[in-house]
Amino acid sequence: MSVQAYILIQTEVGKAGSVAKAVSAIAGVTLAEGVTGPYDVIMRAEAPSMEDFGRTVLSKVQGVAGITRTLTCPVTH
């Protein structure tokens, strides 16, 4: 069973569009959209295991310029 999670992203002012575009290009990301409210971008991603999720998705998201904070919410099945 694969690991799926939503990641809620806060960005620097005016960076939501560029952050959404950058994270959508990361392998494993299935959705990335700009939103209003306390977070600026919501993305969904999946990977074969939690270890893979951390290595292939989270580490790359953390390297995207303009992100100030993230909250990862794993999907329960």
mmCIF file of the N, C-alpha and C atoms, coordinates in Angstrom:
data_MODEL
# 
_entry.id   MODEL 
# 
loop_
_atom_site.group_PDB 
_atom_site.id 
_atom_site.type_symbol 
_atom_site.label_atom_id 
_atom_site.label_alt_id 
_atom_site.label_comp_id 
_atom_site.label_asym_id 
_atom_site.label_entity_id 
_atom_site.label_seq_id 
_atom_site.pdbx_PDB_ins_code 
_atom_site.Cartn_x 
_atom_site.Cartn_y 
_atom_site.Cartn_z 
_atom_site.occupancy 
_atom_site.B_iso_or_equiv 
_atom_site.pdbx_formal_charge 
_atom_site.auth_seq_id 
_atom_site.auth_comp_id 
_atom_site.auth_asym_id 
_atom_site.auth_atom_id 
_atom_site.pdbx_PDB_model_num 
ATOM 1   N N  . MET A 1 1  ? 0.848  -1.185 0.000   1.00 0.00 ? 1  MET A N  1 
ATOM 2   C CA . MET A 1 1  ? 0.000  0.000  0.000   1.00 0.00 ? 1  MET A CA 1 
ATOM 3   C C  . MET A 1 1  ? 0.889  1.243  0.000   1.00 0.00 ? 1  MET A C  1 
ATOM 4   N N  . SER A 1 2  ? 0.598  2.172  -0.846  1.00 0.00 ? 2  SER A N  1 
ATOM 5   C CA . SER A 1 2  ? 1.415  3.376  -0.923  1.00 0.00 ? 2  SER A CA 1 
ATOM 6   C C  . SER A 1 2  ? 1.038  4.363  0.179   1.00 0.00 ? 2  SER A C  1 
ATOM 7   N N  . VAL A 1 3  ? 1.959  5.263  0.466   1.00 0.00 ? 3  VAL A N  1 
ATOM 8   C CA . VAL A 1 3  ? 1.744  6.339  1.429   1.00 0.00 ? 3  VAL A CA 1 
ATOM 9   C C  . VAL A 1 3  ? 1.265  7.554  0.651   1.00 0.00 ? 3  VAL A C  1 
ATOM 10  N N  . GLN A 1 4  ? 0.186  8.167  1.128   1.00 0.00 ? 4  GLN A N  1 
ATOM 11  C CA . GLN A 1 4  ? -0.335 9.392  0.519   1.00 0.00 ? 4  GLN A CA 1 
ATOM 12  C C  . GLN A 1 4  ? -0.451 10.445 1.604   1.00 0.00 ? 4  GLN A C  1 
ATOM 13  N N  . ALA A 1 5  ? -0.232 11.708 1.246   1.00 0.00 ? 5  ALA A N  1 
ATOM 14  C CA . ALA A 1 5  ? -0.347 12.785 2.222   1.00 0.00 ? 5  ALA A CA 1 
ATOM 15  C C  . ALA A 1 5  ? -0.679 14.094 1.524   1.00 0.00 ? 5  ALA A C  1 
ATOM 16  N N  . TYR A 1 6  ? -1.350 14.946 2.277   1.00 0.00 ? 6  TYR A N  1 
ATOM 17  C CA . TYR A 1 6  ? -1.532 16.339 1.872   1.00 0.00 ? 6  TYR A CA 1 
ATOM 18  C C  . TYR A 1 6  ? -0.467 17.141 2.598   1.00 0.00 ? 6  TYR A C  1 
ATOM 19  N N  . ILE A 1 7  ? 0.101  18.093 1.905   1.00 0.00 ? 7  ILE A N  1 
ATOM 20  C CA . ILE A 1 7  ? 1.064  18.989 2.538   1.00 0.00 ? 7  ILE A CA 1 
ATOM 21  C C  . ILE A 1 7  ? 0.519  20.403 2.390   1.00 0.00 ? 7  ILE A C  1 
ATOM 22  N N  . LEU A 1 8  ? 0.309  21.060 3.524   1.00 0.00 ? 8  LEU A N  1 
ATOM 23  C CA . LEU A 1 8  ? -0.181 22.430 3.555   1.00 0.00 ? 8  LEU A CA 1 
ATOM 24  C C  . LEU A 1 8  ? 1.036  23.338 3.633   1.00 0.00 ? 8  LEU A C  1 
ATOM 25  N N  . ILE A 1 9  ? 1.088  24.335 2.750   1.00 0.00 ? 9  ILE A N  1 
ATOM 26  C CA . ILE A 1 9  ? 2.301  25.140 2.601   1.00 0.00 ? 9  ILE A CA 1 
ATOM 27  C C  . ILE A 1 9  ? 1.998  26.612 2.811   1.00 0.00 ? 9  ILE A C  1 
ATOM 28  N N  . GLN A 1 10 ? 2.789  27.256 3.657   1.00 0.00 ? 10 GLN A N  1 
ATOM 29  C CA . GLN A 1 10 ? 2.768  28.706 3.776   1.00 0.00 ? 10 GLN A CA 1 
ATOM 30  C C  . GLN A 1 10 ? 3.960  29.234 2.989   1.00 0.00 ? 10 GLN A C  1 
ATOM 31  N N  . THR A 1 11 ? 3.750  30.343 2.276   1.00 0.00 ? 11 THR A N  1 
ATOM 32  C CA . THR A 1 11 ? 4.819  30.889 1.432   1.00 0.00 ? 11 THR A CA 1 
ATOM 33  C C  . THR A 1 11 ? 5.103  32.343 1.797   1.00 0.00 ? 11 THR A C  1 
ATOM 34  N N  . GLU A 1 12 ? 6.199  32.843 1.277   1.00 0.00 ? 12 GLU A N  1 
ATOM 35  C CA . GLU A 1 12 ? 6.472  34.271 1.356   1.00 0.00 ? 12 GLU A CA 1 
ATOM 36  C C  . GLU A 1 12 ? 5.397  35.002 0.555   1.00 0.00 ? 12 GLU A C  1 
ATOM 37  N N  . VAL A 1 13 ? 5.158  36.251 0.897   1.00 0.00 ? 13 VAL A N  1 
ATOM 38  C CA . VAL A 1 13 ? 4.132  37.039 0.218   1.00 0.00 ? 13 VAL A CA 1 
ATOM 39  C C  . VAL A 1 13 ? 4.404  37.067 -1.288  1.00 0.00 ? 13 VAL A C  1 
ATOM 40  N N  . GLY A 1 14 ? 3.370  36.750 -2.076  1.00 0.00 ? 14 GLY A N  1 
ATOM 41  C CA . GLY A 1 14 ? 3.475  36.797 -3.527  1.00 0.00 ? 14 GLY A CA 1 
ATOM 42  C C  . GLY A 1 14 ? 4.128  35.585 -4.171  1.00 0.00 ? 14 GLY A C  1 
ATOM 43  N N  . LYS A 1 15 ? 4.448  34.572 -3.387  1.00 0.00 ? 15 LYS A N  1 
ATOM 44  C CA . LYS A 1 15 ? 5.170  33.407 -3.937  1.00 0.00 ? 15 LYS A CA 1 
ATOM 45  C C  . LYS A 1 15 ? 4.291  32.171 -4.144  1.00 0.00 ? 15 LYS A C  1 
ATOM 46  N N  . ALA A 1 16 ? 3.005  32.226 -3.818  1.00 0.00 ? 16 ALA A N  1 
ATOM 47  C CA . ALA A 1 16 ? 2.157  31.035 -3.895  1.00 0.00 ? 16 ALA A CA 1 
ATOM 48  C C  . ALA A 1 16 ? 2.156  30.418 -5.293  1.00 0.00 ? 16 ALA A C  1 
ATOM 49  N N  . GLY A 1 17 ? 2.043  31.230 -6.329  1.00 0.00 ? 17 GLY A N  1 
ATOM 50  C CA . GLY A 1 17 ? 2.000  30.705 -7.695  1.00 0.00 ? 17 GLY A CA 1 
ATOM 51  C C  . GLY A 1 17 ? 3.275  29.999 -8.091  1.00 0.00 ? 17 GLY A C  1 
ATOM 52  N N  . SER A 1 18 ? 4.407  30.606 -7.793  1.00 0.00 ? 18 SER A N  1 
ATOM 53  C CA . SER A 1 18 ? 5.674  29.980 -8.175  1.00 0.00 ? 18 SER A CA 1 
ATOM 54  C C  . SER A 1 18 ? 5.952  28.735 -7.339  1.00 0.00 ? 18 SER A C  1 
ATOM 55  N N  . VAL A 1 19 ? 5.537  28.735 -6.074  1.00 0.00 ? 19 VAL A N  1 
ATOM 56  C CA . VAL A 1 19 ? 5.721  27.557 -5.227  1.00 0.00 ? 19 VAL A CA 1 
ATOM 57  C C  . VAL A 1 19 ? 4.835  26.413 -5.734  1.00 0.00 ? 19 VAL A C  1 
ATOM 58  N N  . ALA A 1 20 ? 3.578  26.701 -6.050  1.00 0.00 ? 20 ALA A N  1 
ATOM 59  C CA . ALA A 1 20 ? 2.677  25.660 -6.554  1.00 0.00 ? 20 ALA A CA 1 
ATOM 60  C C  . ALA A 1 20 ? 3.235  25.051 -7.830  1.00 0.00 ? 20 ALA A C  1 
ATOM 61  N N  . LYS A 1 21 ? 3.760  25.879 -8.707  1.00 0.00 ? 21 LYS A N  1 
ATOM 62  C CA . LYS A 1 21 ? 4.332  25.377 -9.960  1.00 0.00 ? 21 LYS A CA 1 
ATOM 63  C C  . LYS A 1 21 ? 5.563  24.517 -9.690  1.00 0.00 ? 21 LYS A C  1 
ATOM 64  N N  . ALA A 1 22 ? 6.418  24.960 -8.773  1.00 0.00 ? 22 ALA A N  1 
ATOM 65  C CA . ALA A 1 22 ? 7.645  24.219 -8.473  1.00 0.00 ? 22 ALA A CA 1 
ATOM 66  C C  . ALA A 1 22 ? 7.341  22.870 -7.826  1.00 0.00 ? 22 ALA A C  1 
ATOM 67  N N  . VAL A 1 23 ? 6.430  22.837 -6.851  1.00 0.00 ? 23 VAL A N  1 
ATOM 68  C CA . VAL A 1 23 ? 6.155  21.557 -6.195  1.00 0.00 ? 23 VAL A CA 1 
ATOM 69  C C  . VAL A 1 23 ? 5.399  20.605 -7.105  1.00 0.00 ? 23 VAL A C  1 
ATOM 70  N N  . SER A 1 24 ? 4.609  21.125 -8.039  1.00 0.00 ? 24 SER A N  1 
ATOM 71  C CA . SER A 1 24 ? 3.870  20.239 -8.947  1.00 0.00 ? 24 SER A CA 1 
ATOM 72  C C  . SER A 1 24 ? 4.812  19.470 -9.872  1.00 0.00 ? 24 SER A C  1 
ATOM 73  N N  . ALA A 1 25 ? 6.032  19.967 -10.049 1.00 0.00 ? 25 ALA A N  1 
ATOM 74  C CA . ALA A 1 25 ? 7.008  19.303 -10.912 1.00 0.00 ? 25 ALA A CA 1 
ATOM 75  C C  . ALA A 1 25 ? 7.777  18.192 -10.182 1.00 0.00 ? 25 ALA A C  1 
ATOM 76  N N  . ILE A 1 26 ? 7.581  18.055 -8.867  1.00 0.00 ? 26 ILE A N  1 
ATOM 77  C CA . ILE A 1 26 ? 8.284  17.036 -8.093  1.00 0.00 ? 26 ILE A CA 1 
ATOM 78  C C  . ILE A 1 26 ? 7.636  15.666 -8.337  1.00 0.00 ? 26 ILE A C  1 
ATOM 79  N N  . ALA A 1 27 ? 8.444  14.670 -8.582  1.00 0.00 ? 27 ALA A N  1 
ATOM 80  C CA . ALA A 1 27 ? 7.929  13.311 -8.788  1.00 0.00 ? 27 ALA A CA 1 
ATOM 81  C C  . ALA A 1 27 ? 7.150  12.867 -7.561  1.00 0.00 ? 27 ALA A C  1 
ATOM 82  N N  . GLY A 1 28 ? 5.970  12.303 -7.789  1.00 0.00 ? 28 GLY A N  1 
ATOM 83  C CA . GLY A 1 28 ? 5.127  11.838 -6.700  1.00 0.00 ? 28 GLY A CA 1 
ATOM 84  C C  . GLY A 1 28 ? 4.030  12.810 -6.325  1.00 0.00 ? 28 GLY A C  1 
ATOM 85  N N  . VAL A 1 29 ? 4.161  14.067 -6.751  1.00 0.00 ? 29 VAL A N  1 
ATOM 86  C CA . VAL A 1 29 ? 3.128  15.057 -6.451  1.00 0.00 ? 29 VAL A CA 1 
ATOM 87  C C  . VAL A 1 29 ? 1.992  14.885 -7.450  1.00 0.00 ? 29 VAL A C  1 
ATOM 88  N N  . THR A 1 30 ? 0.776  14.692 -6.934  1.00 0.00 ? 30 THR A N  1 
ATOM 89  C CA . THR A 1 30 ? -0.379 14.459 -7.796  1.00 0.00 ? 30 THR A CA 1 
ATOM 90  C C  . THR A 1 30 ? -1.276 15.685 -7.920  1.00 0.00 ? 30 THR A C  1 
ATOM 91  N N  . LEU A 1 31 ? -1.099 16.671 -7.039  1.00 0.00 ? 31 LEU A N  1 
ATOM 92  C CA . LEU A 1 31 ? -1.922 17.878 -7.055  1.00 0.00 ? 31 LEU A CA 1 
ATOM 93  C C  . LEU A 1 31 ? -1.191 18.979 -6.311  1.00 0.00 ? 31 LEU A C  1 
ATOM 94  N N  . ALA A 1 32 ? -1.242 20.191 -6.832  1.00 0.00 ? 32 ALA A N  1 
ATOM 95  C CA . ALA A 1 32 ? -0.704 21.361 -6.126  1.00 0.00 ? 32 ALA A CA 1 
ATOM 96  C C  . ALA A 1 32 ? -1.507 22.565 -6.583  1.00 0.00 ? 32 ALA A C  1 
ATOM 97  N N  . GLU A 1 33 ? -2.182 23.204 -5.628  1.00 0.00 ? 33 GLU A N  1 
ATOM 98  C CA . GLU A 1 33 ? -3.036 24.333 -5.969  1.00 0.00 ? 33 GLU A CA 1 
ATOM 99  C C  . GLU A 1 33 ? -2.877 25.451 -4.956  1.00 0.00 ? 33 GLU A C  1 
ATOM 100 N N  . GLY A 1 34 ? -2.938 26.683 -5.443  1.00 0.00 ? 34 GLY A N  1 
ATOM 101 C CA . GLY A 1 34 ? -2.958 27.843 -4.568  1.00 0.00 ? 34 GLY A CA 1 
ATOM 102 C C  . GLY A 1 34 ? -4.338 27.962 -3.940  1.00 0.00 ? 34 GLY A C  1 
ATOM 103 N N  . VAL A 1 35 ? -4.384 28.323 -2.656  1.00 0.00 ? 35 VAL A N  1 
ATOM 104 C CA . VAL A 1 35 ? -5.642 28.464 -1.923  1.00 0.00 ? 35 VAL A CA 1 
ATOM 105 C C  . VAL A 1 35 ? -5.595 29.733 -1.075  1.00 0.00 ? 35 VAL A C  1 
ATOM 106 N N  . THR A 1 36 ? -6.755 30.094 -0.522  1.00 0.00 ? 36 THR A N  1 
ATOM 107 C CA . THR A 1 36 ? -6.802 31.204 0.419   1.00 0.00 ? 36 THR A CA 1 
ATOM 108 C C  . THR A 1 36 ? -6.969 30.647 1.825   1.00 0.00 ? 36 THR A C  1 
ATOM 109 N N  . GLY A 1 37 ? -6.677 31.455 2.806   1.00 0.00 ? 37 GLY A N  1 
ATOM 110 C CA . GLY A 1 37 ? -6.781 31.020 4.192   1.00 0.00 ? 37 GLY A CA 1 
ATOM 111 C C  . GLY A 1 37 ? -5.417 31.020 4.845   1.00 0.00 ? 37 GLY A C  1 
ATOM 112 N N  . PRO A 1 38 ? -5.245 30.246 5.925   1.00 0.00 ? 38 PRO A N  1 
ATOM 113 C CA . PRO A 1 38 ? -3.972 30.267 6.646   1.00 0.00 ? 38 PRO A CA 1 
ATOM 114 C C  . PRO A 1 38 ? -2.809 29.659 5.856   1.00 0.00 ? 38 PRO A C  1 
ATOM 115 N N  . TYR A 1 39 ? -3.114 28.843 4.838   1.00 0.00 ? 39 TYR A N  1 
ATOM 116 C CA . TYR A 1 39 ? -2.078 28.275 3.980   1.00 0.00 ? 39 TYR A CA 1 
ATOM 117 C C  . TYR A 1 39 ? -2.237 28.839 2.579   1.00 0.00 ? 39 TYR A C  1 
ATOM 118 N N  . ASP A 1 40 ? -1.143 28.836 1.824   1.00 0.00 ? 40 ASP A N  1 
ATOM 119 C CA . ASP A 1 40 ? -1.135 29.440 0.489   1.00 0.00 ? 40 ASP A CA 1 
ATOM 120 C C  . ASP A 1 40 ? -1.204 28.404 -0.630  1.00 0.00 ? 40 ASP A C  1 
ATOM 121 N N  . VAL A 1 41 ? -0.696 27.213 -0.369  1.00 0.00 ? 41 VAL A N  1 
ATOM 122 C CA . VAL A 1 41 ? -0.690 26.125 -1.360  1.00 0.00 ? 41 VAL A CA 1 
ATOM 123 C C  . VAL A 1 41 ? -1.035 24.829 -0.632  1.00 0.00 ? 41 VAL A C  1 
ATOM 124 N N  . ILE A 1 42 ? -1.870 24.010 -1.258  1.00 0.00 ? 42 ILE A N  1 
ATOM 125 C CA . ILE A 1 42 ? -2.122 22.663 -0.767  1.00 0.00 ? 42 ILE A CA 1 
ATOM 126 C C  . ILE A 1 42 ? -1.698 21.694 -1.861  1.00 0.00 ? 42 ILE A C  1 
ATOM 127 N N  . MET A 1 43 ? -0.912 20.705 -1.461  1.00 0.00 ? 43 MET A N  1 
ATOM 128 C CA . MET A 1 43 ? -0.476 19.704 -2.431  1.00 0.00 ? 43 MET A CA 1 
ATOM 129 C C  . MET A 1 43 ? -0.791 18.319 -1.892  1.00 0.00 ? 43 MET A C  1 
ATOM 130 N N  . ARG A 1 44 ? -0.913 17.368 -2.804  1.00 0.00 ? 44 ARG A N  1 
ATOM 131 C CA . ARG A 1 44 ? -1.091 15.959 -2.447  1.00 0.00 ? 44 ARG A CA 1 
ATOM 132 C C  . ARG A 1 44 ? 0.014  15.180 -3.143  1.00 0.00 ? 44 ARG A C  1 
ATOM 133 N N  . ALA A 1 45 ? 0.569  14.212 -2.435  1.00 0.00 ? 45 ALA A N  1 
ATOM 134 C CA . ALA A 1 45 ? 1.659  13.420 -3.003  1.00 0.00 ? 45 ALA A CA 1 
ATOM 135 C C  . ALA A 1 45 ? 1.546  11.988 -2.512  1.00 0.00 ? 45 ALA A C  1 
ATOM 136 N N  . GLU A 1 46 ? 2.241  11.104 -3.230  1.00 0.00 ? 46 GLU A N  1 
ATOM 137 C CA . GLU A 1 46 ? 2.257  9.699  -2.833  1.00 0.00 ? 46 GLU A CA 1 
ATOM 138 C C  . GLU A 1 46 ? 3.611  9.086  -3.137  1.00 0.00 ? 46 GLU A C  1 
ATOM 139 N N  . ALA A 1 47 ? 3.919  8.026  -2.403  1.00 0.00 ? 47 ALA A N  1 
ATOM 140 C CA . ALA A 1 47 ? 5.166  7.287  -2.588  1.00 0.00 ? 47 ALA A CA 1 
ATOM 141 C C  . ALA A 1 47 ? 4.935  5.859  -2.094  1.00 0.00 ? 47 ALA A C  1 
ATOM 142 N N  . PRO A 1 48 ? 5.798  4.921  -2.506  1.00 0.00 ? 48 PRO A N  1 
ATOM 143 C CA . PRO A 1 48 ? 5.606  3.520  -2.123  1.00 0.00 ? 48 PRO A CA 1 
ATOM 144 C C  . PRO A 1 48 ? 5.690  3.277  -0.616  1.00 0.00 ? 48 PRO A C  1 
ATOM 145 N N  . SER A 1 49 ? 6.493  4.058  0.114   1.00 0.00 ? 49 SER A N  1 
ATOM 146 C CA . SER A 1 49 ? 6.658  3.863  1.553   1.00 0.00 ? 49 SER A CA 1 
ATOM 147 C C  . SER A 1 49 ? 6.923  5.208  2.213   1.00 0.00 ? 49 SER A C  1 
ATOM 148 N N  . MET A 1 50 ? 6.844  5.249  3.563   1.00 0.00 ? 50 MET A N  1 
ATOM 149 C CA . MET A 1 50 ? 7.123  6.491  4.271   1.00 0.00 ? 50 MET A CA 1 
ATOM 150 C C  . MET A 1 50 ? 8.573  6.912  4.076   1.00 0.00 ? 50 MET A C  1 
ATOM 151 N N  . GLU A 1 51 ? 9.476  5.945  4.021   1.00 0.00 ? 51 GLU A N  1 
ATOM 152 C CA . GLU A 1 51 ? 10.885 6.267  3.771   1.00 0.00 ? 51 GLU A CA 1 
ATOM 153 C C  . GLU A 1 51 ? 11.054 6.922  2.402   1.00 0.00 ? 51 GLU A C  1 
ATOM 154 N N  . ASP A 1 52 ? 10.420 6.340  1.390   1.00 0.00 ? 52 ASP A N  1 
ATOM 155 C CA . ASP A 1 52 ? 10.473 6.930  0.051   1.00 0.00 ? 52 ASP A CA 1 
ATOM 156 C C  . ASP A 1 52 ? 9.816  8.302  0.035   1.00 0.00 ? 52 ASP A C  1 
ATOM 157 N N  . PHE A 1 53 ? 8.721  8.450  0.754   1.00 0.00 ? 53 PHE A N  1 
ATOM 158 C CA . PHE A 1 53 ? 8.018  9.731  0.802   1.00 0.00 ? 53 PHE A CA 1 
ATOM 159 C C  . PHE A 1 53 ? 8.945  10.818 1.335   1.00 0.00 ? 53 PHE A C  1 
ATOM 160 N N  . GLY A 1 54 ? 9.636  10.506 2.412   1.00 0.00 ? 54 GLY A N  1 
ATOM 161 C CA . GLY A 1 54 ? 10.561 11.484 2.980   1.00 0.00 ? 54 GLY A CA 1 
ATOM 162 C C  . GLY A 1 54 ? 11.714 11.807 2.052   1.00 0.00 ? 54 GLY A C  1 
ATOM 163 N N  . ARG A 1 55 ? 12.248 10.786 1.416   1.00 0.00 ? 55 ARG A N  1 
ATOM 164 C CA . ARG A 1 55 ? 13.424 10.976 0.561   1.00 0.00 ? 55 ARG A CA 1 
ATOM 165 C C  . ARG A 1 55 ? 13.073 11.627 -0.774  1.00 0.00 ? 55 ARG A C  1 
ATOM 166 N N  . THR A 1 56 ? 11.981 11.191 -1.388  1.00 0.00 ? 56 THR A N  1 
ATOM 167 C CA . THR A 1 56 ? 11.708 11.656 -2.751  1.00 0.00 ? 56 THR A CA 1 
ATOM 168 C C  . THR A 1 56 ? 10.769 12.857 -2.821  1.00 0.00 ? 56 THR A C  1 
ATOM 169 N N  . VAL A 1 57 ? 9.932  13.047 -1.801  1.00 0.00 ? 57 VAL A N  1 
ATOM 170 C CA . VAL A 1 57 ? 8.973  14.151 -1.851  1.00 0.00 ? 57 VAL A CA 1 
ATOM 171 C C  . VAL A 1 57 ? 9.333  15.244 -0.844  1.00 0.00 ? 57 VAL A C  1 
ATOM 172 N N  . LEU A 1 58 ? 9.330  14.905 0.436   1.00 0.00 ? 58 LEU A N  1 
ATOM 173 C CA . LEU A 1 58 ? 9.529  15.936 1.460   1.00 0.00 ? 58 LEU A CA 1 
ATOM 174 C C  . LEU A 1 58 ? 10.857 16.658 1.331   1.00 0.00 ? 58 LEU A C  1 
ATOM 175 N N  . SER A 1 59 ? 11.920 15.933 1.066   1.00 0.00 ? 59 SER A N  1 
ATOM 176 C CA . SER A 1 59 ? 13.226 16.587 0.961   1.00 0.00 ? 59 SER A CA 1 
ATOM 177 C C  . SER A 1 59 ? 13.256 17.581 -0.195  1.00 0.00 ? 59 SER A C  1 
ATOM 178 N N  . LYS A 1 60 ? 12.564 17.277 -1.279  1.00 0.00 ? 60 LYS A N  1 
ATOM 179 C CA . LYS A 1 60 ? 12.530 18.190 -2.423  1.00 0.00 ? 60 LYS A CA 1 
ATOM 180 C C  . LYS A 1 60 ? 11.605 19.378 -2.156  1.00 0.00 ? 60 LYS A C  1 
ATOM 181 N N  . VAL A 1 61 ? 10.479 19.142 -1.484  1.00 0.00 ? 61 VAL A N  1 
ATOM 182 C CA . VAL A 1 61 ? 9.573  20.249 -1.139  1.00 0.00 ? 61 VAL A CA 1 
ATOM 183 C C  . VAL A 1 61 ? 10.309 21.244 -0.246  1.00 0.00 ? 61 VAL A C  1 
ATOM 184 N N  . GLN A 1 62 ? 11.059 20.748 0.716   1.00 0.00 ? 62 GLN A N  1 
ATOM 185 C CA . GLN A 1 62 ? 11.770 21.630 1.639   1.00 0.00 ? 62 GLN A CA 1 
ATOM 186 C C  . GLN A 1 62 ? 12.829 22.475 0.939   1.00 0.00 ? 62 GLN A C  1 
ATOM 187 N N  . GLY A 1 63 ? 13.244 22.067 -0.244  1.00 0.00 ? 63 GLY A N  1 
ATOM 188 C CA . GLY A 1 63 ? 14.235 22.826 -0.986  1.00 0.00 ? 63 GLY A CA 1 
ATOM 189 C C  . GLY A 1 63 ? 13.656 23.884 -1.919  1.00 0.00 ? 63 GLY A C  1 
ATOM 190 N N  . VAL A 1 64 ? 12.326 23.977 -1.995  1.00 0.00 ? 64 VAL A N  1 
ATOM 191 C CA . VAL A 1 64 ? 11.689 24.944 -2.902  1.00 0.00 ? 64 VAL A CA 1 
ATOM 192 C C  . VAL A 1 64 ? 11.778 26.342 -2.300  1.00 0.00 ? 64 VAL A C  1 
ATOM 193 N N  . ALA A 1 65 ? 12.288 27.275 -3.082  1.00 0.00 ? 65 ALA A N  1 
ATOM 194 C CA . ALA A 1 65 ? 12.405 28.666 -2.624  1.00 0.00 ? 65 ALA A CA 1 
ATOM 195 C C  . ALA A 1 65 ? 11.027 29.289 -2.422  1.00 0.00 ? 65 ALA A C  1 
ATOM 196 N N  . GLY A 1 66 ? 10.897 30.083 -1.371  1.00 0.00 ? 66 GLY A N  1 
ATOM 197 C CA . GLY A 1 66 ? 9.656  30.802 -1.107  1.00 0.00 ? 66 GLY A CA 1 
ATOM 198 C C  . GLY A 1 66 ? 8.755  30.146 -0.082  1.00 0.00 ? 66 GLY A C  1 
ATOM 199 N N  . ILE A 1 67 ? 9.075  28.912 0.336   1.00 0.00 ? 67 ILE A N  1 
ATOM 200 C CA . ILE A 1 67 ? 8.275  28.238 1.352   1.00 0.00 ? 67 ILE A CA 1 
ATOM 201 C C  . ILE A 1 67 ? 8.771  28.661 2.734   1.00 0.00 ? 67 ILE A C  1 
ATOM 202 N N  . THR A 1 68 ? 7.836  29.048 3.609   1.00 0.00 ? 68 THR A N  1 
ATOM 203 C CA . THR A 1 68 ? 8.210  29.433 4.965   1.00 0.00 ? 68 THR A CA 1 
ATOM 204 C C  . THR A 1 68 ? 7.837  28.374 6.000   1.00 0.00 ? 68 THR A C  1 
ATOM 205 N N  . ARG A 1 69 ? 6.789  27.579 5.729   1.00 0.00 ? 69 ARG A N  1 
ATOM 206 C CA . ARG A 1 69 ? 6.366  26.548 6.674   1.00 0.00 ? 69 ARG A CA 1 
ATOM 207 C C  . ARG A 1 69 ? 5.519  25.510 5.952   1.00 0.00 ? 69 ARG A C  1 
ATOM 208 N N  . THR A 1 70 ? 5.617  24.255 6.403   1.00 0.00 ? 70 THR A N  1 
ATOM 209 C CA . THR A 1 70 ? 4.775  23.180 5.854   1.00 0.00 ? 70 THR A CA 1 
ATOM 210 C C  . THR A 1 70 ? 4.140  22.398 6.990   1.00 0.00 ? 70 THR A C  1 
ATOM 211 N N  . LEU A 1 71 ? 3.024  21.769 6.687   1.00 0.00 ? 71 LEU A N  1 
ATOM 212 C CA . LEU A 1 71 ? 2.352  20.845 7.601   1.00 0.00 ? 71 LEU A CA 1 
ATOM 213 C C  . LEU A 1 71 ? 1.977  19.627 6.781   1.00 0.00 ? 71 LEU A C  1 
ATOM 214 N N  . THR A 1 72 ? 2.523  18.461 7.136   1.00 0.00 ? 72 THR A N  1 
ATOM 215 C CA . THR A 1 72 ? 2.259  17.237 6.397   1.00 0.00 ? 72 THR A CA 1 
ATOM 216 C C  . THR A 1 72 ? 1.162  16.452 7.096   1.00 0.00 ? 72 THR A C  1 
ATOM 217 N N  . CYS A 1 73 ? 0.133  16.079 6.330   1.00 0.00 ? 73 CYS A N  1 
ATOM 218 C CA . CYS A 1 73 ? -1.029 15.358 6.861   1.00 0.00 ? 73 CYS A CA 1 
ATOM 219 C C  . CYS A 1 73 ? -1.177 14.035 6.113   1.00 0.00 ? 73 CYS A C  1 
ATOM 220 N N  . PRO A 1 74 ? -0.643 12.934 6.670   1.00 0.00 ? 74 PRO A N  1 
ATOM 221 C CA . PRO A 1 74 ? -0.776 11.637 5.998   1.00 0.00 ? 74 PRO A CA 1 
ATOM 222 C C  . PRO A 1 74 ? -2.249 11.219 5.902   1.00 0.00 ? 74 PRO A C  1 
ATOM 223 N N  . VAL A 1 75 ? -2.581 10.588 4.788   1.00 0.00 ? 75 VAL A N  1 
ATOM 224 C CA . VAL A 1 75 ? -3.938 10.085 4.568   1.00 0.00 ? 75 VAL A CA 1 
ATOM 225 C C  . VAL A 1 75 ? -4.049 8.745  5.277   1.00 0.00 ? 75 VAL A C  1 
ATOM 226 N N  . THR A 1 76 ? -5.131 8.563  6.037   1.00 0.00 ? 76 THR A N  1 
ATOM 227 C CA . THR A 1 76 ? -5.388 7.276  6.673   1.00 0.00 ? 76 THR A CA 1 
ATOM 228 C C  . THR A 1 76 ? -6.359 6.494  5.811   1.00 0.00 ? 76 THR A C  1 
ATOM 229 N N  . HIS A 1 77 ? -6.175 5.204  5.746   1.00 0.00 ? 77 HIS A N  1 
ATOM 230 C CA . HIS A 1 77 ? -7.015 4.366  4.880   1.00 0.00 ? 77 HIS A CA 1 
ATOM 231 C C  . HIS A 1 77 ? -7.971 3.547  5.680   1.00 0.00 ? 77 HIS A C  1 
# 
